[in-house]
Amino acid sequence: MNTDCDVAVVGAVNVDIGGKPFAAFRKNDSNPGQVRLTLGGVGRNIAHNLALLGNHVQFITAAGTDENGRELEIQCQDLGIDISGSYRSRAERTSSYLYIDNEKGELMAAVSDMEIVRNLTPEFLADKMEGLNSSKALVLDTNLPEETVAALSENAKIPVFAEPVSTVKAMKLKNVLSLLHTITPNTLEASALSDLPLDLSNRDDYRRVGEALLQKGVKHVVITAGDKGAYCCDREGEAVLPALKGKQVNGNGCGDALMAGLVTGFVKDLPFQESVCIGMAAAVCTLETEKTNNDSMTLEMVMERAKEIKI
């Protein structure tokens, strides 16, 4: 493992197989449209975006030695991402994620096949913690086994950023919130983690949920709300940030881009709210492309777009 990295990421890689109809989505019917196959997975998406934003990244994941696993190797090599600490298996297939969007690029349904990720156990990662702790920040996603989420959070000597992934998987964070530096839940995930209702139209709900999460020990909270923007808070204050305007082509991967931008801001010692704006700018850059990652995205591009958000 490379010990000269800005950010360490531990999480999932998938092959994303996505379909998007040309016209309004018709349920229980065949929809003429476009099918794309790209590398994805929350952890891999975050690592990819971090590299695009100029960070040196080490990424630990689980993948097969099949064609998709080899594609992962090639892409990470091209991006300068170190995956030497990853679990590799000849007997198991690389994870896949099958999703269908509507004509606007909004998710309609998905199925994930991620059994191989179970191999990222605390025991597998134990001798890799020293290398992980050599980075400035550790990012994890909750596709990992719950005991692994706990072990990483407990043994990290650097700030831990956690992407909740989904309402069900977010529950893996409940017992380690006090160990986390930053979480980036959407409204449903934030409600589930705080055990409080959250009405999108009620700012007081955001404040109550944010405060409840801070009381549980997490240091920074970013609640994302799609085209309604984001709410962020820490012990220094709070802000409601409006969404940047952009043409939605594909909503897949936007939250992962937000995390990458947020962590990039942290690595560069920028203020929390400014870092959130960088994350939101990275998200809208991703929203505007058909792929899970916008390979034309640069730090300069994202910083410029972030200026459009008034804190």
KOLVEXTI-899364 format. One record per residue (C-alpha): x, y, z; residue number from 1. Coordinates in steps of 0.001 Angstrom, whole numbers, plus 500000, padded with zeros to 6 digits. Each point is the difference from the previous one (the first is absolute). Layout:
# residues N
REC       xx       yy       zz     n
REC        X        Y        Z   NUM
...
***
This chain:
# residues 311
REC       xx       yy       zz     n
REC   500000   500000   500000     1
REC   501106   503546   499236     2
REC   500491   501929   503247     3
REC   500360   503349   498212     4
REC   496302   500679   499343     5
REC   497657   502864   500804     6
REC   496898   497869   500459     7
REC   499276   496339   500745     8
REC   496721   498465   498814     9
REC   498584   496639   501064    10
REC   496846   498866   498242    11
REC   498295   498322   497098    12
REC   500670   499779   496296    13
REC   497226   499046   497596    14
REC   499474   499618   496322    15
REC   497062   502345   499395    16
REC   497537   498822   497361    17
REC   497550   502827   499455    18
REC   496995   500499   497783    19
REC   498271   503261   499137    20
REC   496903   500198   497730    21
REC   499701   502552   497227    22
REC   496443   500906   501023    23
REC   497908   499851   503169    24
REC   500737   496791   501939    25
REC   497306   497340   499635    26
REC   499776   497560   502886    27
REC   499590   496270   499211    28
REC   500987   500594   496379    29
REC   503047   500060   497738    30
REC   501270   503568   499631    31
REC   502079   501015   496970    32
REC   503047   501827   501282    33
REC   503705   499792   500673    34
REC   501952   497498   502114    35
REC   503462   500874   501299    36
REC   502636   497983   501849    37
REC   502527   501855   502157    38
REC   502041   499416   503109    39
REC   498233   501230   503118    40
REC   499545   499192   503672    41
REC   499829   502636   502718    42
REC   503570   499608   501247    43
REC   501438   499784   496496    44
REC   497964   502998   498833    45
REC   501310   502054   502909    46
REC   503585   498894   499362    47
REC   499630   500806   496274    48
REC   498666   503483   500726    49
REC   502673   500649   502615    50
REC   502647   499188   497391    51
REC   498345   502287   497434    52
REC   500160   502777   502605    53
REC   503744   499566   500328    54
REC   500298   497811   503092    55
REC   502386   497065   500437    56
REC   497696   497118   500924    57
REC   500357   496521   501449    58
REC   496906   497831   499544    59
REC   499268   496680   501656    60
REC   497155   497988   498504    61
REC   499039   496427   499079    62
REC   499935   498825   496390    63
REC   500397   496905   497891    64
REC   502745   499340   497501    65
REC   497358   499839   497272    66
REC   499769   502416   497082    67
REC   498259   502621   502145    68
REC   502641   499678   502698    69
REC   502741   500492   497420    70
REC   498196   503092   498704    71
REC   500068   501357   503549    72
REC   503770   499485   500118    73
REC   500535   501789   496711    74
REC   497800   502965   500865    75
REC   501505   500468   503456    76
REC   503487   499813   498519    77
REC   499078   502688   497472    78
REC   498665   502215   502796    79
REC   502952   499376   502296    80
REC   497851   498254   502639    81
REC   501843   497404   502094    82
REC   497908   496815   500429    83
REC   502846   497740   501091    84
REC   498380   499333   503394    85
REC   496756   498682   498511    86
REC   498489   496515   500294    87
REC   500175   498138   496675    88
REC   498384   496655   499236    89
REC   500130   497629   497043    90
REC   496961   498127   501313    91
REC   497621   502937   500463    92
REC   498618   502501   497511    93
REC   500365   503750   500246    94
REC   496877   501685   501379    95
REC   497375   501381   497638    96
REC   497230   502575   500295    97
REC   497049   499951   497625    98
REC   497849   503121   499918    99
REC   497272   501622   497910   100
REC   499464   503755   499838   101
REC   497004   501843   498631   102
REC   500338   502333   497027   103
REC   501165   502794   502341   104
REC   502866   497941   501384   105
REC   498251   499339   503329   106
REC   500367   496537   501529   107
REC   496962   497728   499640   108
REC   501350   496639   501194   109
REC   503276   498171   500610   110
REC   501479   496653   501016   111
REC   503479   499617   501499   112
REC   502051   496786   500048   113
REC   502754   500700   502546   114
REC   500742   496747   501822   115
REC   503753   500317   499451   116
REC   500124   503085   502253   117
REC   499441   497704   503003   118
REC   503675   499102   499724   119
REC   501013   503476   501193   120
REC   499987   498833   503606   121
REC   501685   501625   503015   122
REC   502533   497158   499895   123
REC   500846   500678   496339   124
REC   500461   503713   500704   125
REC   501861   499674   503314   126
REC   503503   500109   498548   127
REC   499016   502801   497626   128
REC   498998   502532   502671   129
REC   503486   501481   500303   130
REC   500001   500740   496266   131
REC   496483   501417   500123   132
REC   500904   502215   502946   133
REC   502877   501517   498027   134
REC   497444   501989   497962   135
REC   498353   503259   501024   136
REC   496453   498603   499889   137
REC   498227   496649   499777   138
REC   496782   499596   498013   139
REC   497807   496929   500418   140
REC   496694   498919   498519   141
REC   497414   497833   501711   142
REC   500054   497283   497374   143
REC   502655   498628   502352   144
REC   499022   497455   502670   145
REC   498762   501678   503193   146
REC   502871   498593   502061   147
REC   502455   501444   497478   148
REC   498386   503446   500200   149
REC   500419   499783   503774   150
REC   503602   498780   499842   151
REC   501075   502718   497557   152
REC   498301   502705   502065   153
REC   501526   498747   503257   154
REC   503545   499536   498690   155
REC   500323   503067   497799   156
REC   502359   502666   501301   157
REC   498924   502416   497256   158
REC   496614   501645   499342   159
REC   497405   497522   498696   160
REC   497457   501067   497364   161
REC   497065   497613   499513   162
REC   497589   499725   497059   163
REC   496775   498324   501256   164
REC   499072   498595   496517   165
REC   496363   499122   500831   166
REC   497484   500157   502853   167
REC   500547   496343   500898   168
REC   503807   500048   499712   169
REC   500213   503313   501886   170
REC   499033   498109   503163   171
REC   503545   498590   500082   172
REC   501105   503488   501085   173
REC   497668   500347   502985   174
REC   502389   498573   502568   175
REC   503086   501837   498737   176
REC   498669   503517   499422   177
REC   502115   501346   502860   178
REC   503126   498783   498162   179
REC   499202   501679   496679   180
REC   501243   503336   498724   181
REC   497371   500490   497270   182
REC   496921   498247   498638   183
REC   498131   500855   496791   184
REC   496490   498487   500267   185
REC   497084   500895   497781   186
REC   496776   500992   501724   187
REC   498718   496433   500462   188
REC   503332   498775   501358   189
REC   500300   502994   502341   190
REC   496508   499346   501342   191
REC   500824   496333   500598   192
REC   503303   500764   501750   193
REC   498475   502684   502239   194
REC   496679   498193   500662   195
REC   498222   503236   499097   196
REC   497646   500958   497141   197
REC   501340   502344   497356   198
REC   497671   502042   497797   199
REC   501815   501398   496957   200
REC   498074   503264   500241   201
REC   500698   500583   503705   202
REC   503349   501550   500890   203
REC   499325   499397   503688   204
REC   499942   496266   499259   205
REC   503463   500234   498477   206
REC   501220   501861   503074   207
REC   498521   497436   502388   208
REC   501377   497042   498056   209
REC   503409   501630   499616   210
REC   500186   500837   503690   211
REC   498950   496469   500943   212
REC   502816   498553   497893   213
REC   502528   502403   501492   214
REC   498841   498965   503470   215
REC   500714   496389   499048   216
REC   503616   501055   499532   217
REC   500579   500445   496279   218
REC   501916   503236   499414   219
REC   498654   501139   496606   220
REC   496701   499244   498280   221
REC   499039   500605   496377   222
REC   496383   499139   499134   223
REC   499491   499897   496252   224
REC   496638   500717   498399   225
REC   500562   499776   496244   226
REC   498757   503025   498117   227
REC   499031   501621   503314   228
REC   503653   500347   500951   229
REC   501592   498950   503269   230
REC   499957   500753   503701   231
REC   503264   499851   501911   232
REC   500860   500507   503637   233
REC   502714   499603   502599   234
REC   500640   501501   503440   235
REC   501007   503277   498343   236
REC   496737   500587   498150   237
REC   497636   498933   497231   238
REC   499127   500924   496419   239
REC   497339   499227   497426   240
REC   501735   499920   496628   241
REC   498014   500302   496751   242
REC   500583   497448   497264   243
REC   502041   501049   496994   244
REC   498077   500062   496749   245
REC   500906   497280   497552   246
REC   498345   497842   497375   247
REC   499414   496540   501449   248
REC   501247   497302   497660   249
REC   500685   497250   502534   250
REC   499543   500232   503770   251
REC   502120   496934   500726   252
REC   503222   500830   501868   253
REC   499180   503582   501025   254
REC   500137   499289   503726   255
REC   503374   498321   499569   256
REC   501317   503059   498179   257
REC   498724   502206   502819   258
REC   501955   497940   502524   259
REC   503150   500238   497872   260
REC   499723   503781   499732   261
REC   499312   500329   503720   262
REC   503042   497909   500916   263
REC   502151   501923   497518   264
REC   499066   503222   501765   265
REC   500900   498441   503340   266
REC   503384   498797   498732   267
REC   500703   503550   498793   268
REC   499108   501393   503467   269
REC   497004   501947   498701   270
REC   497096   500939   502310   271
REC   497256   497398   500361   272
REC   497235   501931   498211   273
REC   502324   500907   497143   274
REC   500932   496333   499681   275
REC   496301   499102   499790   276
REC   499628   502462   497116   277
REC   502893   498324   498199   278
REC   498223   496674   500497   279
REC   496750   501362   498617   280
REC   501820   501371   496965   281
REC   501607   496602   499375   282
REC   496554   498411   500276   283
REC   498438   502248   497370   284
REC   502950   499408   497653   285
REC   499220   496281   500317   286
REC   496276   500589   499535   287
REC   500698   501476   496565   288
REC   501729   496939   498545   289
REC   498668   496627   498873   290
REC   502695   498148   501935   291
REC   500326   499264   503710   292
REC   503046   502294   500070   293
REC   500652   503139   497985   294
REC   503528   499390   498708   295
REC   500287   503600   498820   296
REC   499562   501258   503574   297
REC   502961   501868   501483   298
REC   500603   501746   503291   299
REC   500108   503351   498217   300
REC   496610   499344   498371   301
REC   498412   498977   503286   302
REC   501460   502920   501970   303
REC   498670   502442   497423   304
REC   496482   498553   500091   305
REC   500034   499902   503798   306
REC   500297   503800   500001   307
REC   496424   500142   498671   308
REC   498691   498724   503349   309
REC   499384   502800   502468   310
REC   500779   498918   503545   311
***
